[in-house]
Amino acid sequence: MDGIINVYKEPGFTSHDVVAKLRGILHMKKIGHTGTLDPEAEGVLPVCLGKATKLCELLTDKTKTYEAVLRLGIVTDTQDMTGKVLEEHPVSVTDEEVERTILSFLGDQEQIPPMYSALKVNGRKLYELAREGKEVERKPRKVTLYEIKILEMNLPLVRFSVTCSKGTYIRTLCHDIGAKLGCGGCMESLLRTQVERFMLKDSMKLSAIEAAVKAGTFDTHLVT
């Protein structure tokens, strides 16, 4: 089988887990995903099969859209709610201040990757160093936020969507928004809704893929 399947990655799975489970479901080894999602994040994860694995890097470079929930007033070591709480602050900002601050991140930005990430420094993944209690200097990376929409505001929670370039950390965006507002912030949840032409509405959970394989209809879901 050669092509791309639009997988809905569920929370609790790593992107690597999804590939491993698909190898078992499809009984094939040549499978690769197109950009890591955090274990607790969910949503669109295009997975390349067979000869289409050559497209993995191309798709990793594409624009992505996310829906995130930002929690103001809390700073954690992982920049999301899975981490250790480092600071707690009262949230006394107005809805207007929050919206103005979030929208100020539109365009080109310099973002410092989080310590809890799979980026490598001197051959070691940052999250491995972080778990050992070590912090190393990370160089800022240029990212671009093409569109930001506030979807719902019920402070201290803000739900927003963001369309961004490769390499953007939404956890770090949430952290940076909180820092700019002066009350701190972290990411409560993350849903990836689009990668290039692959949309959330067309994505399939692993259970649905397994059912399609058993029914002999899997090929109809494959993008070739």
GIBELNOR-V818051 format. One line per field, one symbol per residue. phi: phi as a letter, one per 30 degrees, with the letter a starting at -180 (. if undefined). A space follows every 10 residues. Layout:
BEGIN
phi=???
END
This chain:
BEGIN
phi=.blbcdccdc djcdddeddd ddeddchbcd bbcckdceed dbjdbdbcch dddddedddd dddbbbcbcc cdjbcbdcib ddcddcbbbd ccdceddddd ddddddjdbc bcedddbddc bhicdedddd ddicbcdcdd bdbbcdabbd cabbedcbcb cbcbdeidcd ededdddddd diciaaddab bdcabhcdce dcdbdedddd dddddiceed cdcc
END
